[in-house]
């Protein structure tokens, strides 16, 4: 009031008319934060929104969605449904998906990073993790026929995520989890170390939680995704690439990952890639076995491959598959 009275007596018209100036500088990001920001920007580019949920969860929900073990109980919880520290990011993501679905969202795509609290014998393991949840339609509403998300949508997102900081290619292997659907659950590894679990929420649990469409979830360790390898340059070969197709018969239980791992043991740079383009079961293939059609790409950086060299490389692939996967060439 005193300042206003002084201004009135002095005369408002005598006061200089100027706005205060302040330089607005962009906040800097530390080098340690940069890898995490790259991961977040990638997920946002995939049309996935970041959420931040409570570190406290409902013990009942955690028991259903977890691995069956109990978490750390709070001595004085703020609410009865927030009485336990989370062991994974899955309970919070599932609750966030439910919240949006209950508000008529046909398509929900969320991710979260944060600490999880896993009790050990003598200490509390507080590990940084990253979780992803995709639910409902695979794409926004448009004029074409849409489809629901599936396991491979999430697999593609995570494969891209692992490459952002130069971490390398993920390894996928079948797995089981009490809250995930059988046959749609995988363990994910990077450089030989297990990152976490990926899969579809079990249909029975989805019905109990009023989620009528498929919900796919991932819960992974964050640190290995932040510490990548330095990218190395390799000149593209000037010599032509050759492709040979093979059809091999293997046991039904043999996975594509096992085939890739077997070929990788050859450690021959001339074998550029091996891709799967067809799986057949039926007449002509014994019961309990499957025919896999493979496309093998060959290229040498030192010169053009002749017919003899090509055949030797193909024979190497066939031998290693016969040894490691009990494969037979299909006639």
N, C-alpha and C positions, 0 to 999 in steps of 0.2 A: 504493500500500500504506500509506503514512504517513497519508493522509487517512482511509482505512478504519479504521486503528487508533485514531485520535483520535475518530472517531465511535463506535467500540465502547466506548471508555473513558467518553466523555461520556454515552453511552446513546442507543440508536436511538430510544427512546420519547420522548426530550426534543427531538428534531429536529422542527421544524414541518412539518406535512404540507400542502404547497401546490405546485401546478404552476406553472412559469414562464409568464407571460402575454406574448404577442407579437402586436401588431397585424398582420393580414394584409391588405395593400392590393393591389388589382388593378394589374398592371403597365400603365403608360400606353403608348399607341401614338402615335408622332409623326405629325404631319400628313402628312409625306412618305410614311409607310408605309401610310396609310389606303387610298389607291386600290388598292394591291396586295392588301391584306387583303380588300377588297370583291370583287376578282376571285377570290381563293381561296375565299371563302365561297360565292360563286355556283357555282363548280365543285363544291364539296363538296355543295351543295344538289342538284346534278345527279347525285349518287351517284358522283362521281369522286374517287378518293383521291389525295392528294399523295404523290409519291415524291421521293427525293433520290438521284441516281446519281452515280457518279464523273465527274469532269471529264476523266479519262483513258479512252480507249476502245481497242478492238482495231483496229489499222490495217486489217485485212482486212474487218471488219464495216463500218467507216466507208467504205471504198472501195466496198463493195457498196450500202450504204444512202445514200451521199452523192451529190454531183453529179459524181463522177469525179475531183475534185482532191484532193490529199493535204493533210493537216493538219500541225500543228507537231509534230515529233518530240521526244520527251523524251531528254535526254542520259543520264539514269540512271533508267529506268523501274523501278517496284516489281515489275512482272511483264511478261513478253513480250506478254501480251494486253492490257496497259494502257500501250502505248508511244506513244500519240499523243493530243494534246489534241483534244477534240471540236469539230467545226465546226457541229454542230446537236445538238438534243436527241433526234433520232429514234433513233440507235443505242442510247442508254441506255434509252429507253422500250421499244424492241423487245425488248431483253434482259430488262427487267423483266416484260413480258408473257409472254415465253417461260418465265421462272422460275415464274410463277403457273400457266401452262397445264400445265407439266410436273408440277405438284402438284394436278392435277385441278380447276382452277378453270374452270367453264364460261363465266364472264362476268368480264371484266377491264376496268376503266375507270380510267385513271391520268392524272395531269398532273404537270408539273414546270416550275419556273422556275429560271433560272440563266444563267450566262455561257457564251458560246460563243467560240471563238478562231479567227479567220479571218485568215490571213497576207495582208498587203498588200505593195506594193512596198517601202515604207520603214518600215513599222510593223506592229504586230499589232492588229487590230480586235477588241476585247473587247466584244461587244454582249450585252445582256440579252434573253433570249428566253423564250417560253412554249410548251410542247409539250403536246399532248393525244393520248391513244391510247384507242380503244374497240374491244373485241374480243368476239366471241361473241354471246350472247343480248342482245336489246335491253332486256329487263326481267328482274327477279328471277323465280325459279320461282313460278308460280301456276297456277290451275286452267284458264286459257284457253290457247288455242294461241299459242305464242310465235313470234317471228321473229328472224332474225339482224340485227345492226346493219347499216345501210347508209350511203351517203354523206350522205343528208339528215338522219340523226340527228346526225352531227358538224356539219353545216352549221347546224342549228338551235341547237346548243350555242354555236357561235362567234358566230352572229348575236346571241344574248343577251349573250354576253361583251362584245361591242363596245359595248353600250348601258349597261353598268353604270356607267361613269364619264362618261357623256355623250359618248362618242367619235363616235357616229353610226352610220349604216348601212354595212355592208360591201359592197364591190363584188366580184363573182365573175366570173372569166373562164376559159375552158378553157386548160389548160396541159399541159406534158409534163415528166416527171421519170423518170430512168432506173430508179428503184426503185418507181415507182407504176404502177398499171394504166392503160393507155390508155383514154380516155373516162371515167375516174373520178378525174381529177386537175384541180385548179383553182388558179389564182393568186388570192390574196386581197389587196384593197387597201382602204385607209381614207383618205378625203379626198384621193384621187388618188395616194397613195403606197403602194407595194407593201409588204405586211406579211410575206408568206411563202407557203408552199405547203401544200395540203391534198389528201389523196387516199387511195386504197386501196393497201396494200402489194401489189406485183405478185404474182399467184398463183404464178408460178414461184419467186419468192423465199420466199413463204410455205411452199411445200412443202419447200424446202431447209431452212427453219428449223423445220420440224415444227409449223406452225400451220395446222391443218385448216380453221379458220373464217376469215371475212373480218376483216382488221385495218385500221382506218382511223386515219390519223395527221395531225396538224397541227403545223407548226413556224412560229411567228410572232414578229416583233419585239414586244417587250413595251412599250417606252416609249410608242409612240403610243396604246396601250390605256389608259395611265395618265393621259394628258393629254387630258381631255375638254373640252367646251365648257360654259359656264354654261347651265343649263336655263332656258328662257324660257317664260313663261306666255302662253297664247293662249286667249281665251274661246271656248267652244263656240257655234257659230252657233245662233240661235233659229229659223232658217228651214229648211224641209224639204230633205232630200237626195234627189237624183234619180239613178237608175241606168240606164244604157244599155248594152246588150250589142252587141258588134261581132264579126264573124268576118272576119279578114284572112288573105290567102294570101301567104306570104313564102318565101324560099329556105330550104332545109333547114339551111343553115349559120347562119342568123340565130338568135341566142340571145335568151332572155327579157330578159337584162340590156341588150341593145341596144335592145329595145323600150322598156324603162323609161327608158333614157337619152334616147331620142328624144323621148318625151313630156315628160320633165323640161325639155327645152330651151324648151318653151313658157312656162315660168315664170309660169303662171296659177294663182293661189291657189284659183280656183273649181274647178279639177280636183283633187279631193281624193285620189283614188287610181285606179290602173289595176291590175287583178288578172287573172291568167291562170287560166282554169278548164277549158280543154280543148285538147288537141292532136290533130289528125286528119291522117292520111295514108292515101290510098286512092282508090277511085273518085270521080271528080268533082274531084280535085285533081291537077294535072299532076305528072309524075315529077320528083323533085328539089325539090319544094316541099311546104309543110305549111300547114295551116289552123290558126290560133290564135284561140281564142274569148276575147275580152276583156270584162271588166266594168268600165265607166268610171263612177266615182261623182263627181257634180257637186253643189256646194253653194256658196252665196254668203252671206257674213256680213252683207251690206248689205240683202238683200231676197230675195224669192222669185223663182226663175228661171222665166221664161215659156218657152213653146215655142220662140220665135225664138232666145232666148239659149242654150237647151239645144242646138238644132240647130247654131248657130254654133260652140259649143265642140266638139261631136262632129265637125264638119267640120274644125276645126283639128287635132284628133287624127288624123283620117284623112290630112290633107295632110302632116303632119310624118312620119307613118309611110311614106307613099308616097315622100317625099323622102329620108329617112334609111335606110329598110329595104326599099325597092322593094316596098312592100306594095300589095295590091289587095283591095278589098272583095269578099268572097265572096257571090255572089248566092243 
